[in-house]
Amino acid sequence: MKSNVKTLSEKNGKLKWNFAMGLLHGMLFTGGMGFSDPNTVLPIFINSLTNSKVLLGLFASTIEARGSFSRLGSVLPQLFVASKLENKPHKKPLLVMAITIRALSWGALAGLVFFLNNSQFLLLSSFLLLTLFTFMGGVANIPFMDIWGKAIPSHLRGRFFGYRQIFGGLLAIGAGLVTKQILSNKEIIFPKNFAFLFFLTFIFISFSYLALGSVKEPIEEVHKDSIKFGQFLRKAIVTLKSDRNYQKFLLVRFLNGAGSLSLPFYVIYAKDILKISLGMVGIFISAQMVGGLLSNFLWSYISDYIGNRKVIQISLITSLLTPIAALLVSPNLSFLFILVFVSAGFCINGSRIGYTNYLLDVSPAKKRPTYIGLNSTFLAPAAFFPLIGGVVLQYTSFVYLFILTALFILTSFLLSFKLEESR
């Protein structure tokens, strides 16, 4: 009896530790990425190096962003990683290796941007380092998701991911205000102003990864036999064909990913059409985080007490409103464009909680790496949405781009009613 009580106490202690470390990681990571937000800061930085909207779309297609369901750099390794990890009870060592390289990528980028002032070299080095950051994110995603699938019970995941985003959002709001001060300061010239922002990102995410690396990985039963990648791929295809609800989930998520057609271009629209100042970029970051922060209370409650299908559907509605709101803001009321980023933050966090928890709910424990890897691989073509958005914008206009985005998201919303409730 005493042995059972001790085991239960140890299990609860491990759960509390992992919950706390996961919360600290999410808070510091979200706050740190606020200084280099991929939806606001990075597009302005890249746009300062090149006027090509196609190149800007290529960056956005390749580099990891908040709320993106896939980026080309992250989806490529995931199915291969899943095949190697499915029979491994310990997945944390690979996670630690990947997150170390991710942190160092930002440190290297900050140093290069600070000491060099060659536009072409900065464009190339930024692309390579941020692609490396994203690629290692793809490597880390399989063990990351699997560990949280084991460590956090289903009925706590809504609060867990919600709290990560709530406290991270608070830090990111502050990061947005700091970003405004740095970008508005005429004494900090380009590109050193962005170098300071990238260095702050490096510091924050390094500490966040120390917290993530201290998580105590639970051990579950796994497949004992190792199989070759070709065999694993055939088995994964059989799994995909046999699970109709999973197929519908992937289609809904893919179509919703079309929101990234416009996501990196909202800030460019505000700068080029509405003529906002550079300092407003920091305000947009804070507005996006405020929207996400306020929404987390709603998403966490719905996820834990109603279901993740409903989270997906409501986030799709707010995602649909984002390009519509952008079209409705006139130049003489440009301050209202803040609402676009509030809406974006709202739907980004809802999508992250809804799709992540739905995926973990419908993934069988032994096949969890396969389901996660298939999810990322199937969504690989969605990585090209920002590139397509750049091409559309290069040859048409912002209006066509925003309307096209809204039509894709509307289709995703209608299809979401065919999803089964995951719990």
Secondary structure, 3 states (H helix, E strand, C coil): CHHHHHHHHHHHHHHHHHHHHHHHHHHHHHHHHHCCCCCCHHHHHHHHHCCCHHHHHHHHHHCCCCCCCCCHHHHCCHHHHHHHHCCCCCCHHHHHHHHHHHHHHHHHHHHHHHHCCCHHHHHHHHHHHHHHHHHHHHHHHHHHHHHHHHHCCHHHHHHHHHHHHHHHHHHHHHHHHHHHHHHHCCCCCCCHHHHHHHHHHHHHHHHHHHHHHCCCCCCCCCCCCCCCHHHHHHHHHHHHHHCHHHHHHHHHHHHHHHHHHCHHHHHHHHHHCCCCCCCHHHHHHHHHHHHHHHHHHHHHHHHHHCCHHHHHHHHHHHHHHHHHHHHHCCHHHHHHHHHHHHHHHHHHHHHHHHHHHHHHHHCCHHHHHHHHHHHHHHCHHHHHHHHHHHHHHHHCCHHHHHHHHHHHHHHHHHHHHHCCCCC
